[in-house]
Amino acid sequence: MYRARHMPNDQAPTLAEIGTRGRTLLVALALCLTPALSPALESDRQQPIELAADSVDIDEGKGISVYKGDVDLRQGSIHVRADIVTVYQQDRKTSKIVARGAPVHFEQQSTKGPVKGEAKQVEYEVGSENLVMTGDAVLIQGQDRMASDRIVYDRVRSVVKAGAAAQGKQRVRISIQAPGQ
């Protein structure tokens, strides 16, 4: 097991220190947090990833990497802040990424302006390409807002479900501004 000690925010690990495998995991995390409201900027995928965390534990035997403490991830226009980010691997390939926080915050530029979101937990299942936001989940673009205890985005079919349709327990609340406002 590899364990990184606490590092001040101005001494985040370099991409060389994270290694190729770590960079692949971070790209997957950044891509998983792309919101569903409008297309993301294509250029984000080609940008370098910058990551800062207080610590990282990598257990290659179990296929689990845990980034802890004020986790800050940036790639192009994507910005994610979480308390803990856990990356799961099977056969050396990322299978699931879970970000937890009080709450997890994310923001990304899209073709229609910034998209912001937050939830207590954001989970991305690589195989199904489903993004699941749970715990006071909110998506905002411009003046439009969607909120529920659970929001699920199927990236393959470009389908968003919230509330009971997403197996949530709360009603979904949506606010859409009239054109021209």
Backbone bond lengths (Angstrom), bond angles and torsions (degrees), N, CA, C in turn:
res aa  C-N    CA-C-N  psi(-1)  N-CA   C-N-CA  omega(-1)  CA-C   N-CA-C  phi
1 M - - - 1.448 - - 1.515 108.46 -
2 Y 1.317 116.05 138.85 1.458 122.78 177.34 1.508 107.33 -101.88
3 R 1.308 117.53 133.14 1.460 120.89 -179.88 1.522 108.41 -131.62
4 A 1.313 115.72 123.43 1.466 120.57 176.17 1.519 108.13 -95.03
5 R 1.289 117.12 136.20 1.464 122.40 178.63 1.526 110.08 -77.38
6 H 1.316 115.49 165.78 1.465 121.56 177.38 1.523 109.39 -54.17
7 M 1.320 115.16 133.40 1.461 120.16 177.45 1.513 108.74 -126.45
8 P 1.321 118.20 136.47 1.467 119.42 174.90 1.523 109.33 -59.40
9 N 1.325 115.90 154.60 1.469 120.38 -177.09 1.516 113.13 -55.34
10 D 1.329 118.36 -29.82 1.456 119.84 -178.22 1.526 112.13 -83.70
11 Q 1.333 117.90 2.56 1.450 121.41 178.25 1.521 110.65 -125.04
12 A 1.306 117.49 47.53 1.466 122.07 178.86 1.516 109.04 -65.29
13 P 1.356 117.63 151.09 1.458 118.97 179.43 1.519 110.93 -62.84
14 T 1.327 115.11 143.08 1.457 119.25 176.79 1.517 109.26 -78.11
15 L 1.337 117.29 163.92 1.452 120.33 177.92 1.520 110.59 -61.75
16 A 1.327 118.19 -32.66 1.458 120.75 177.45 1.525 110.30 -64.20
17 E 1.339 117.11 -38.21 1.465 120.88 179.13 1.527 111.42 -70.75
18 I 1.318 117.06 -33.99 1.456 120.66 178.80 1.521 109.81 -69.89
19 G 1.327 118.20 -37.69 1.458 122.69 177.99 1.512 112.21 89.32
20 T 1.325 115.33 169.57 1.466 121.60 -177.33 1.517 111.36 -60.99
21 R 1.318 117.19 -44.72 1.460 120.75 -178.87 1.522 110.77 -61.98
22 G 1.315 116.53 -43.52 1.458 120.54 179.19 1.516 112.07 -63.79
23 R 1.345 117.16 -39.89 1.470 120.13 178.12 1.517 110.26 -63.17
24 T 1.329 117.41 -39.92 1.465 120.61 178.88 1.518 110.23 -61.95
25 L 1.325 117.20 -41.22 1.459 120.89 179.39 1.523 111.08 -64.88
26 L 1.325 116.26 -39.27 1.455 119.86 -179.06 1.526 111.55 -69.39
27 V 1.332 117.12 -37.78 1.463 120.27 176.04 1.520 109.21 -61.21
28 A 1.330 116.86 -43.35 1.460 120.63 179.77 1.526 110.50 -61.81
29 L 1.337 117.64 -41.89 1.453 120.55 178.26 1.522 110.99 -62.83
30 A 1.310 116.50 -45.75 1.464 120.27 -179.41 1.521 110.74 -61.49
31 L 1.328 117.16 -41.54 1.461 120.36 -179.48 1.513 111.48 -69.44
32 C 1.333 116.76 -32.82 1.458 119.06 -177.24 1.512 112.01 -69.54
33 L 1.278 117.79 -25.17 1.450 120.42 -176.56 1.520 113.52 -92.49
34 T 1.321 116.59 16.11 1.451 120.85 177.50 1.526 108.82 -74.05
35 P 1.316 118.86 118.61 1.454 121.64 -176.99 1.524 113.42 -67.56
36 A 1.334 114.28 163.26 1.452 121.16 -172.43 1.512 114.21 -94.48
37 L 1.283 119.81 -6.63 1.448 120.72 -168.93 1.522 113.95 -71.65
38 S 1.302 119.32 -34.86 1.457 122.03 175.96 1.519 108.24 -157.08
39 P 1.328 117.30 161.34 1.465 119.67 -175.96 1.529 112.45 -59.76
40 A 1.337 114.13 138.06 1.463 120.51 178.80 1.517 109.84 -77.61
41 L 1.319 114.91 167.77 1.459 119.59 177.03 1.527 108.99 -72.62
42 E 1.308 116.98 124.49 1.463 122.34 -180.00 1.522 110.94 -61.32
43 S 1.331 117.77 -31.40 1.461 121.35 -176.80 1.526 113.05 -66.33
44 D 1.337 118.96 -19.99 1.466 120.90 -179.19 1.526 111.76 -58.24
45 R 1.318 117.88 -37.64 1.461 121.38 -176.67 1.523 112.57 -64.08
46 Q 1.341 117.64 -26.46 1.462 121.01 -178.62 1.527 113.10 -90.21
47 Q 1.324 117.90 -4.06 1.460 121.61 -176.63 1.526 111.15 -83.57
48 P 1.344 117.27 153.27 1.461 119.87 176.26 1.527 110.63 -67.98
49 I 1.319 115.56 153.37 1.464 121.90 178.02 1.520 108.38 -99.28
50 E 1.325 115.28 134.65 1.457 121.22 175.00 1.519 107.04 -119.96
51 L 1.325 116.60 130.15 1.452 121.98 -177.49 1.511 109.62 -132.91
52 A 1.323 115.58 136.91 1.458 121.41 172.85 1.526 107.56 -134.05
53 A 1.322 116.05 136.39 1.460 122.34 176.58 1.519 107.13 -153.16
54 D 1.315 116.12 158.07 1.459 119.03 177.98 1.520 111.10 -70.13
55 S 1.349 117.18 -31.71 1.462 119.93 179.67 1.521 110.42 -158.70
56 V 1.334 115.63 162.58 1.456 121.67 173.79 1.524 107.80 -141.34
57 D 1.335 116.07 135.67 1.462 123.34 173.51 1.518 106.83 -117.91
58 I 1.344 117.03 122.38 1.455 121.30 179.51 1.521 107.81 -118.79
59 D 1.330 116.51 117.70 1.459 122.53 177.09 1.519 107.24 -112.70
60 E 1.327 116.73 94.38 1.458 121.09 -176.64 1.519 111.74 -65.62
61 G 1.328 118.28 -31.89 1.458 121.74 178.57 1.516 112.50 -62.05
62 K 1.330 116.61 -41.80 1.467 121.50 178.92 1.523 112.19 -89.28
63 G 1.314 117.33 -13.29 1.459 120.59 -178.92 1.517 113.05 72.11
64 I 1.331 116.41 36.67 1.466 120.98 -177.94 1.526 109.33 -129.38
65 S 1.332 115.91 131.12 1.464 122.76 173.67 1.519 107.48 -122.51
66 V 1.328 116.99 130.31 1.460 121.49 -177.63 1.534 108.70 -123.82
67 Y 1.332 115.60 118.77 1.460 123.17 175.71 1.521 106.66 -101.19
68 K 1.349 117.41 125.80 1.465 120.70 -173.72 1.514 111.76 -127.08
69 G 1.324 113.98 149.89 1.455 121.41 170.47 1.499 114.79 82.24
70 D 1.314 116.28 101.12 1.459 122.26 175.07 1.533 111.09 48.32
71 V 1.342 116.08 53.39 1.459 121.51 -178.43 1.528 108.60 -70.67
72 D 1.322 115.71 126.42 1.467 122.51 -178.49 1.527 107.60 -128.65
73 L 1.316 116.52 117.18 1.455 122.08 -178.26 1.513 109.14 -121.65
74 R 1.332 115.92 134.00 1.463 121.10 178.59 1.520 108.89 -136.32
75 Q 1.334 114.89 138.13 1.463 121.74 171.98 1.521 106.29 -150.98
76 G 1.325 115.67 112.36 1.463 118.94 -176.83 1.515 109.51 57.99
77 S 1.339 117.44 -124.91 1.459 121.03 -179.26 1.531 112.85 -87.58
78 I 1.336 118.03 -1.62 1.460 121.72 -179.67 1.526 109.19 -82.30
79 H 1.328 115.76 132.75 1.461 121.30 175.50 1.524 107.85 -137.66
80 V 1.334 116.77 120.92 1.464 122.75 -179.19 1.519 108.18 -123.69
81 R 1.347 115.79 133.33 1.457 121.74 174.96 1.527 107.97 -126.17
82 A 1.332 116.13 128.84 1.470 120.87 -179.76 1.524 108.86 -148.09
83 D 1.320 115.71 164.22 1.458 120.29 175.55 1.525 110.25 -81.55
84 I 1.343 115.84 -40.85 1.465 121.79 -178.08 1.521 108.97 -141.74
85 V 1.330 116.52 135.84 1.460 122.11 172.77 1.524 107.18 -124.75
86 T 1.345 116.02 123.36 1.466 121.76 179.63 1.515 108.89 -115.92
87 V 1.343 115.89 130.30 1.458 122.03 179.83 1.526 107.78 -115.12
88 Y 1.345 116.18 125.92 1.461 122.32 179.79 1.526 109.10 -107.18
89 Q 1.342 115.13 139.17 1.462 119.93 178.64 1.524 110.20 -127.58
90 Q 1.343 114.94 147.38 1.459 122.89 170.51 1.513 106.51 -129.33
91 D 1.325 117.06 131.08 1.465 121.66 -178.12 1.526 111.37 52.82
92 R 1.336 116.36 40.60 1.470 123.99 176.86 1.528 113.53 64.10
93 K 1.334 116.99 19.90 1.464 121.82 175.75 1.519 108.40 -123.55
94 T 1.321 116.45 139.94 1.453 120.86 -179.68 1.521 110.27 -64.52
95 S 1.336 116.11 127.76 1.460 120.83 178.85 1.521 112.45 -109.57
96 K 1.336 116.96 -31.31 1.465 119.81 -177.85 1.519 108.83 -155.78
97 I 1.331 115.73 145.41 1.463 122.40 175.92 1.521 107.13 -129.92
98 V 1.328 116.47 131.31 1.462 121.47 -179.48 1.522 108.87 -126.54
99 A 1.332 116.75 124.21 1.461 122.75 175.06 1.518 107.61 -111.28
100 R 1.335 116.44 130.92 1.467 121.29 179.25 1.523 109.01 -124.58
101 G 1.322 114.31 147.03 1.456 118.15 178.84 1.502 111.52 -169.65
102 A 1.316 114.11 179.86 1.451 120.20 -179.97 1.519 109.65 -123.04
103 P 1.321 118.80 63.23 1.473 130.30 -7.79 1.535 111.81 -98.24
104 V 1.349 115.41 -178.01 1.462 122.26 167.82 1.520 105.96 -76.55
105 H 1.325 117.64 131.99 1.468 122.32 177.39 1.518 108.65 -114.26
106 F 1.318 117.02 140.71 1.454 119.28 171.31 1.510 110.11 -143.70
107 E 1.316 113.67 152.45 1.456 121.11 178.55 1.514 107.58 -146.78
108 Q 1.325 116.08 143.14 1.456 121.22 176.93 1.514 108.98 -153.76
109 Q 1.325 114.78 143.18 1.459 119.62 172.96 1.525 107.89 -75.48
110 S 1.317 116.86 141.99 1.453 122.13 174.66 1.522 107.39 -126.34
111 T 1.301 115.87 178.89 1.464 119.82 179.02 1.526 111.41 -66.22
112 K 1.337 117.60 -15.16 1.473 121.72 -179.92 1.521 112.49 -114.36
113 G 1.340 117.14 19.18 1.455 120.41 179.54 1.512 111.49 108.01
114 P 1.343 116.99 -177.24 1.462 120.19 -175.85 1.526 112.93 -68.62
115 V 1.326 115.21 142.37 1.461 122.96 172.61 1.512 106.39 -117.04
116 K 1.333 116.30 129.44 1.455 121.36 -179.89 1.515 108.94 -121.52
117 G 1.308 116.45 151.83 1.452 119.95 178.06 1.507 110.74 -156.15
118 E 1.318 114.05 162.52 1.448 120.28 174.89 1.513 109.54 -157.44
119 A 1.316 115.69 151.94 1.466 123.72 175.95 1.517 106.97 -165.42
120 K 1.317 116.61 161.04 1.459 119.22 176.96 1.523 110.88 -69.91
121 Q 1.343 116.13 -29.85 1.463 120.14 177.55 1.521 109.57 -144.09
122 V 1.332 115.20 137.94 1.462 121.99 175.23 1.524 106.14 -125.78
123 E 1.343 116.14 121.84 1.457 121.28 -177.46 1.522 109.43 -122.66
124 Y 1.324 115.50 134.92 1.461 121.43 179.07 1.517 109.22 -122.24
125 E 1.331 116.33 120.94 1.458 122.27 176.96 1.521 107.39 -99.24
126 V 1.332 116.41 112.77 1.455 121.91 -172.23 1.525 111.78 -62.74
127 G 1.331 118.38 -44.62 1.463 121.49 -176.85 1.517 113.63 -60.24
128 S 1.315 116.86 -44.99 1.469 120.89 -178.58 1.522 112.16 -91.12
129 E 1.321 117.67 -12.80 1.463 124.43 -175.75 1.523 111.77 57.04
130 N 1.337 115.78 34.75 1.455 121.17 175.01 1.522 109.70 -94.31
131 L 1.332 115.49 134.00 1.457 123.04 174.63 1.522 106.48 -107.75
132 V 1.340 117.29 121.37 1.460 121.90 -176.49 1.524 108.63 -118.06
133 M 1.329 115.64 119.01 1.462 122.56 177.15 1.520 107.28 -106.19
134 T 1.350 117.83 125.24 1.459 120.61 -179.31 1.522 110.45 -131.24
135 G 1.320 114.39 151.87 1.456 120.63 178.50 1.512 112.54 80.81
136 D 1.308 116.79 92.19 1.463 122.17 178.57 1.529 111.33 53.15
137 A 1.329 116.79 49.36 1.464 122.38 -177.11 1.524 110.97 -76.01
138 V 1.337 115.88 136.45 1.462 122.70 -179.20 1.518 109.23 -141.25
139 L 1.346 116.83 134.69 1.462 123.70 170.67 1.516 107.72 -121.98
140 I 1.330 117.10 133.48 1.467 121.65 -178.53 1.520 109.11 -133.73
141 Q 1.343 115.61 132.30 1.459 120.73 169.83 1.521 107.09 -137.16
142 G 1.337 115.30 118.86 1.462 119.30 -174.69 1.518 109.12 61.20
143 Q 1.329 116.84 -125.37 1.462 121.99 178.50 1.526 112.16 -97.02
144 D 1.346 117.58 -1.85 1.459 121.81 -179.48 1.525 109.51 -86.33
145 R 1.357 115.03 141.40 1.456 120.00 -173.74 1.515 110.48 -144.04
146 M 1.350 116.68 138.74 1.456 122.81 173.77 1.518 107.13 -127.97
147 A 1.360 116.97 132.62 1.457 120.88 -179.10 1.516 110.22 -141.70
148 S 1.318 116.58 142.66 1.458 123.69 175.83 1.523 107.97 -169.00
149 D 1.326 116.76 175.24 1.455 118.97 176.14 1.523 111.04 -76.58
150 R 1.355 116.75 -16.84 1.465 120.56 -178.46 1.527 109.49 -151.52
151 I 1.336 116.06 126.28 1.464 122.72 175.74 1.523 106.90 -127.61
152 V 1.345 116.34 128.90 1.464 121.86 -179.39 1.521 108.79 -119.78
153 Y 1.332 115.74 131.14 1.454 121.48 178.26 1.519 108.86 -119.76
154 D 1.319 116.17 118.01 1.457 123.14 175.29 1.525 106.77 -90.47
155 R 1.334 117.20 104.00 1.463 121.90 -175.23 1.522 112.22 -67.15
156 V 1.333 118.31 -30.67 1.464 121.39 -178.21 1.521 110.57 -68.40
157 R 1.330 116.27 -46.26 1.468 120.54 -177.10 1.523 113.37 -96.09
158 S 1.335 117.75 -1.05 1.470 122.91 -177.42 1.528 111.05 53.40
159 V 1.333 115.46 50.19 1.459 121.95 -178.63 1.526 108.84 -118.98
160 V 1.336 116.32 131.37 1.460 122.10 176.25 1.521 107.99 -112.03
161 K 1.335 115.91 132.50 1.463 121.95 175.19 1.523 107.74 -126.50
162 A 1.312 115.87 145.31 1.459 120.12 178.63 1.520 109.23 -144.83
163 G 1.318 116.27 160.79 1.455 121.23 179.48 1.518 111.58 65.85
164 A 1.343 117.20 -139.39 1.469 122.41 -177.22 1.526 111.89 -60.01
165 A 1.329 118.00 -34.02 1.468 121.16 179.41 1.526 111.37 -64.67
166 A 1.342 117.08 -21.35 1.465 122.31 179.38 1.533 110.44 -107.41
167 Q 1.332 116.57 20.49 1.464 123.50 -177.95 1.520 112.40 63.85
168 G 1.335 114.97 28.95 1.460 120.07 176.28 1.519 110.24 -86.51
169 K 1.335 115.49 172.20 1.463 120.79 -179.01 1.521 112.12 -109.04
170 Q 1.323 116.95 -8.56 1.458 120.78 -178.86 1.522 110.20 -113.43
171 R 1.296 114.96 156.63 1.463 120.36 175.47 1.524 109.17 -68.97
172 V 1.316 116.11 152.71 1.455 121.15 176.53 1.525 108.37 -87.62
173 R 1.310 115.81 141.23 1.459 121.47 178.20 1.518 107.62 -118.56
174 I 1.321 116.61 122.01 1.457 121.64 -178.37 1.512 108.91 -125.58
175 S 1.328 115.21 136.38 1.449 121.99 176.10 1.536 107.12 -126.94
176 I 1.341 116.63 115.93 1.456 122.35 179.90 1.523 107.53 -120.05
177 Q 1.305 116.49 122.46 1.456 121.30 -178.63 1.530 110.55 -75.46
178 A 1.312 115.29 145.28 1.459 120.56 176.72 1.532 109.27 -66.34
179 P 1.329 117.36 147.51 1.485 119.68 178.60 1.522 110.43 -55.24
180 G 1.337 115.98 140.60 1.452 121.28 177.50 1.511 113.72 86.56
181 Q 1.315 119.03 1.15 1.468 120.88 179.21 1.500 110.95 -100.62
